[in-house]
Amino acid sequence: MTSGLQRVSVRQWSLGGLAFCVLMMLVALGLEHIGGLEPCPLCIFQRVAVLAAAAVFIVAAIHDPLGRAGAALYGGLALAAVIGGIAVAWRHLWLQSLPPDQVPSCGPGLDYMMDILPLRDVLAMVLSGSGECAEIDFLLLGISLPGWTLIGFVILALAPLGMLLGAFRERRPA
């Protein structure tokens, strides 16, 4: 007897993950354009992680591989994007937890850095922190936006983990 989770296809996991990515982006864009909150560089990197996961989910949903290799490939790629988002959100929360005297100074804007620096240097500078990323502009139930984003990424991880679980169980015939 097979359980319900074993019968979930890569396409179904992908569509669920994609829907959650869309929800995360709608919230982010709503807070920016309706709520007036400007995203800091770490917020933008978290959005990139959501979009990267969404891109994998779109391709996986279109392809809907029948074999274990495809499910493992798409699950692994999507999980890598989600883990990247978790890492950036975690770093963002850590910066917000620093005492004011330990917060790094604000650096140049992300657009400026992208124009003049190589991508590796931009990544290093953004992940090392910026004073603007340490500001807490919004709280909901006592949790800041990177905290909610971290929760969102943990929930989003269920889709690629479901794909990976399916890859290691009996798959439908090709």
Salt bridges, closest charged atoms under 4 A:
GLU32 OE2 - HIS33 NE2 3.93
GLU32 OE1 - ARG47 NH1 2.70
ASP64 OD2 - ARG11 NH1 3.62
ASP64 OD2 - ARG172 NH2 3.18
GLU170 OE1 - ARG68 NH2 3.67
